[in-house]
């Protein structure tokens, strides 16, 4: 094999962002900064929501803004967050996975849409 030859590397999510605690207008600013920075820098971002204890419409708005910038994958949403996503219909727009492992190993949307 030539020294200049490169084996193709399958596309993988480049970053996992972790959310924890209450996510509302008053508390989600640090997460918003990290999530939006990751969304601007990476084609796929996994958001681990397993530690979220409360989420409101401000958090939902943040998810939708990040989703517009990147392929956002929501991983391990707790019951309250899953319910919020279902009640608002956001679960039909956002890509939700039961675990971080499932979110990081999922094929990129471009690959799934091509098949």
C-alpha atoms as an extended CHARMM CRD file, in Angstrom:
* protein
*
       115  EXT
         1         1  UNK       CA              0.0000000000        0.0000000000        0.0000000000  PROA      1               0.0000000000
         2         2  UNK       CA              1.3360000000        3.4420000000       -0.8920000000  PROA      2               0.0000000000
         3         3  UNK       CA              2.3250000000        5.6840000000        1.9890000000  PROA      3               0.0000000000
         4         4  UNK       CA             -0.0330000000        8.3020000000        0.5700000000  PROA      4               0.0000000000
         5         5  UNK       CA             -3.0130000000        5.9280000000        0.3320000000  PROA      5               0.0000000000
         6         6  UNK       CA             -5.7820000000        6.4700000000        2.8550000000  PROA      6               0.0000000000
         7         7  UNK       CA             -8.4720000000        4.0300000000        3.8090000000  PROA      7               0.0000000000
         8         8  UNK       CA            -11.9070000000        5.6210000000        3.9230000000  PROA      8               0.0000000000
         9         9  UNK       CA            -13.1480000000        6.1910000000        7.4410000000  PROA      9               0.0000000000
        10        10  UNK       CA            -16.8820000000        5.7780000000        7.9040000000  PROA      10              0.0000000000
        11        11  UNK       CA            -18.5270000000        9.0180000000        8.9950000000  PROA      11              0.0000000000
        12        12  UNK       CA            -19.1840000000        9.0800000000       12.7310000000  PROA      12              0.0000000000
        13        13  UNK       CA            -20.6240000000       11.6670000000       15.0480000000  PROA      13              0.0000000000
        14        14  UNK       CA            -17.7500000000       13.8940000000       15.9590000000  PROA      14              0.0000000000
        15        15  UNK       CA            -18.9880000000       15.0720000000       19.2960000000  PROA      15              0.0000000000
        16        16  UNK       CA            -21.2720000000       14.1200000000       22.1780000000  PROA      16              0.0000000000
        17        17  UNK       CA            -22.6790000000       16.9390000000       24.3140000000  PROA      17              0.0000000000
        18        18  UNK       CA            -24.1200000000       16.0780000000       27.7360000000  PROA      18              0.0000000000
        19        19  UNK       CA            -27.1030000000       17.8670000000       29.2610000000  PROA      19              0.0000000000
        20        20  UNK       CA            -27.9930000000       17.4720000000       32.9180000000  PROA      20              0.0000000000
        21        21  UNK       CA            -30.3030000000       19.0210000000       35.4750000000  PROA      21              0.0000000000
        22        22  UNK       CA            -33.1660000000       21.4130000000       34.8210000000  PROA      22              0.0000000000
        23        23  UNK       CA            -33.2440000000       22.8420000000       31.3120000000  PROA      23              0.0000000000
        24        24  UNK       CA            -35.2510000000       26.0390000000       31.1870000000  PROA      24              0.0000000000
        25        25  UNK       CA            -34.7680000000       29.6650000000       30.1840000000  PROA      25              0.0000000000
        26        26  UNK       CA            -32.8050000000       30.4600000000       33.3520000000  PROA      26              0.0000000000
        27        27  UNK       CA            -30.5200000000       27.4130000000       33.3900000000  PROA      27              0.0000000000
        28        28  UNK       CA            -29.8140000000       26.3170000000       29.8250000000  PROA      28              0.0000000000
        29        29  UNK       CA            -27.4130000000       29.0890000000       28.7120000000  PROA      29              0.0000000000
        30        30  UNK       CA            -24.1930000000       27.0660000000       29.2770000000  PROA      30              0.0000000000
        31        31  UNK       CA            -25.6340000000       24.1080000000       27.3860000000  PROA      31              0.0000000000
        32        32  UNK       CA            -26.8840000000       26.4010000000       24.6090000000  PROA      32              0.0000000000
        33        33  UNK       CA            -23.3810000000       27.7860000000       24.1510000000  PROA      33              0.0000000000
        34        34  UNK       CA            -21.7980000000       24.3140000000       23.9940000000  PROA      34              0.0000000000
        35        35  UNK       CA            -24.5040000000       22.7580000000       21.8280000000  PROA      35              0.0000000000
        36        36  UNK       CA            -24.6160000000       25.5650000000       19.2720000000  PROA      36              0.0000000000
        37        37  UNK       CA            -20.8070000000       25.6960000000       19.0670000000  PROA      37              0.0000000000
        38        38  UNK       CA            -20.7500000000       21.9430000000       18.4420000000  PROA      38              0.0000000000
        39        39  UNK       CA            -23.5280000000       22.2900000000       15.8590000000  PROA      39              0.0000000000
        40        40  UNK       CA            -21.5400000000       24.9140000000       13.9570000000  PROA      40              0.0000000000
        41        41  UNK       CA            -18.3850000000       22.7900000000       14.0530000000  PROA      41              0.0000000000
        42        42  UNK       CA            -19.6210000000       19.2380000000       13.4200000000  PROA      42              0.0000000000
        43        43  UNK       CA            -21.9460000000       17.6440000000       10.8620000000  PROA      43              0.0000000000
        44        44  UNK       CA            -23.4150000000       15.2970000000       13.4900000000  PROA      44              0.0000000000
        45        45  UNK       CA            -23.9510000000       16.0980000000       17.1710000000  PROA      45              0.0000000000
        46        46  UNK       CA            -25.2720000000       13.6680000000       19.7770000000  PROA      46              0.0000000000
        47        47  UNK       CA            -26.9680000000       15.2490000000       22.7950000000  PROA      47              0.0000000000
        48        48  UNK       CA            -27.0240000000       12.9150000000       25.8080000000  PROA      48              0.0000000000
        49        49  UNK       CA            -30.1990000000       13.9460000000       27.6660000000  PROA      49              0.0000000000
        50        50  UNK       CA            -30.2510000000       11.0780000000       30.1720000000  PROA      50              0.0000000000
        51        51  UNK       CA            -29.4330000000       13.4750000000       33.0260000000  PROA      51              0.0000000000
        52        52  UNK       CA            -32.1260000000       16.0570000000       32.2180000000  PROA      52              0.0000000000
        53        53  UNK       CA            -34.5290000000       16.3410000000       35.1580000000  PROA      53              0.0000000000
        54        54  UNK       CA            -36.8310000000       18.9980000000       33.6760000000  PROA      54              0.0000000000
        55        55  UNK       CA            -37.2130000000       20.5800000000       30.2460000000  PROA      55              0.0000000000
        56        56  UNK       CA            -39.4800000000       23.3580000000       28.9950000000  PROA      56              0.0000000000
        57        57  UNK       CA            -40.1920000000       25.1710000000       25.7490000000  PROA      57              0.0000000000
        58        58  UNK       CA            -36.9130000000       27.1150000000       25.9600000000  PROA      58              0.0000000000
        59        59  UNK       CA            -35.0230000000       23.8160000000       25.8610000000  PROA      59              0.0000000000
        60        60  UNK       CA            -37.2040000000       22.5920000000       23.0160000000  PROA      60              0.0000000000
        61        61  UNK       CA            -36.4170000000       25.7910000000       21.1140000000  PROA      61              0.0000000000
        62        62  UNK       CA            -32.6950000000       25.1810000000       21.6580000000  PROA      62              0.0000000000
        63        63  UNK       CA            -33.0140000000       21.6510000000       20.2620000000  PROA      63              0.0000000000
        64        64  UNK       CA            -34.7870000000       22.9050000000       17.1610000000  PROA      64              0.0000000000
        65        65  UNK       CA            -32.1990000000       25.6600000000       16.6010000000  PROA      65              0.0000000000
        66        66  UNK       CA            -29.3600000000       23.1180000000       16.8540000000  PROA      66              0.0000000000
        67        67  UNK       CA            -31.2670000000       20.7160000000       14.5800000000  PROA      67              0.0000000000
        68        68  UNK       CA            -31.3630000000       23.4370000000       11.9010000000  PROA      68              0.0000000000
        69        69  UNK       CA            -27.5580000000       23.6760000000       12.0100000000  PROA      69              0.0000000000
        70        70  UNK       CA            -26.4930000000       20.0290000000       12.1150000000  PROA      70              0.0000000000
        71        71  UNK       CA            -27.7400000000       16.4680000000       12.2550000000  PROA      71              0.0000000000
        72        72  UNK       CA            -28.7480000000       16.5610000000       15.9210000000  PROA      72              0.0000000000
        73        73  UNK       CA            -29.3600000000       13.2140000000       17.5900000000  PROA      73              0.0000000000
        74        74  UNK       CA            -31.1740000000       13.2230000000       20.9250000000  PROA      74              0.0000000000
        75        75  UNK       CA            -29.9880000000       10.3000000000       23.0580000000  PROA      75              0.0000000000
        76        76  UNK       CA            -31.6590000000        8.6880000000       26.0650000000  PROA      76              0.0000000000
        77        77  UNK       CA            -34.4210000000       11.2090000000       26.7300000000  PROA      77              0.0000000000
        78        78  UNK       CA            -36.0310000000       10.6970000000       30.1490000000  PROA      78              0.0000000000
        79        79  UNK       CA            -39.7930000000       10.2370000000       30.3240000000  PROA      79              0.0000000000
        80        80  UNK       CA            -40.6340000000       13.9270000000       30.9070000000  PROA      80              0.0000000000
        81        81  UNK       CA            -38.5430000000       15.0620000000       27.9410000000  PROA      81              0.0000000000
        82        82  UNK       CA            -39.8730000000       12.2800000000       25.7250000000  PROA      82              0.0000000000
        83        83  UNK       CA            -43.4040000000       13.3850000000       26.6460000000  PROA      83              0.0000000000
        84        84  UNK       CA            -42.6070000000       17.0350000000       25.7860000000  PROA      84              0.0000000000
        85        85  UNK       CA            -41.2190000000       15.9640000000       22.4160000000  PROA      85              0.0000000000
        86        86  UNK       CA            -44.2920000000       13.8460000000       21.6840000000  PROA      86              0.0000000000
        87        87  UNK       CA            -46.8380000000       16.4620000000       22.8090000000  PROA      87              0.0000000000
        88        88  UNK       CA            -45.2790000000       19.1530000000       20.6300000000  PROA      88              0.0000000000
        89        89  UNK       CA            -44.6680000000       16.9060000000       17.6230000000  PROA      89              0.0000000000
        90        90  UNK       CA            -40.9370000000       17.5550000000       17.8690000000  PROA      90              0.0000000000
        91        91  UNK       CA            -40.3900000000       13.7970000000       17.9640000000  PROA      91              0.0000000000
        92        92  UNK       CA            -41.3680000000       13.7320000000       14.2750000000  PROA      92              0.0000000000
        93        93  UNK       CA            -38.6600000000       16.2600000000       13.4210000000  PROA      93              0.0000000000
        94        94  UNK       CA            -35.8070000000       15.4260000000       15.8000000000  PROA      94              0.0000000000
        95        95  UNK       CA            -33.8090000000       12.2060000000       15.6240000000  PROA      95              0.0000000000
        96        96  UNK       CA            -34.3390000000       10.3970000000       18.9330000000  PROA      96              0.0000000000
        97        97  UNK       CA            -32.3610000000        7.3520000000       20.0510000000  PROA      97              0.0000000000
        98        98  UNK       CA            -32.7980000000        5.2160000000       23.1770000000  PROA      98              0.0000000000
        99        99  UNK       CA            -29.1080000000        5.3680000000       24.1530000000  PROA      99              0.0000000000
       100       100  UNK       CA            -25.9500000000        7.3100000000       23.4130000000  PROA      100             0.0000000000
       101       101  UNK       CA            -24.5240000000        4.1170000000       21.8950000000  PROA      101             0.0000000000
       102       102  UNK       CA            -27.4620000000        3.8580000000       19.4820000000  PROA      102             0.0000000000
       103       103  UNK       CA            -27.1360000000        7.5340000000       18.5460000000  PROA      103             0.0000000000
       104       104  UNK       CA            -23.4060000000        7.3750000000       17.9030000000  PROA      104             0.0000000000
       105       105  UNK       CA            -23.5880000000        4.1760000000       15.8850000000  PROA      105             0.0000000000
       106       106  UNK       CA            -26.5530000000        5.1790000000       13.6870000000  PROA      106             0.0000000000
       107       107  UNK       CA            -25.7800000000        5.7390000000       10.0250000000  PROA      107             0.0000000000
       108       108  UNK       CA            -25.7240000000        9.3730000000        8.9380000000  PROA      108             0.0000000000
       109       109  UNK       CA            -29.0280000000       10.6000000000        7.5260000000  PROA      109             0.0000000000
       110       110  UNK       CA            -27.4950000000       10.9890000000        4.0780000000  PROA      110             0.0000000000
       111       111  UNK       CA            -26.7150000000        7.2410000000        4.0630000000  PROA      111             0.0000000000
       112       112  UNK       CA            -30.1930000000        6.2810000000        5.3630000000  PROA      112             0.0000000000
       113       113  UNK       CA            -31.9690000000        8.4980000000        2.8190000000  PROA      113             0.0000000000
       114       114  UNK       CA            -29.9580000000        7.0140000000       -0.0640000000  PROA      114             0.0000000000
       115       115  UNK       CA            -31.1170000000        3.4640000000        0.7110000000  PROA      115             0.0000000000
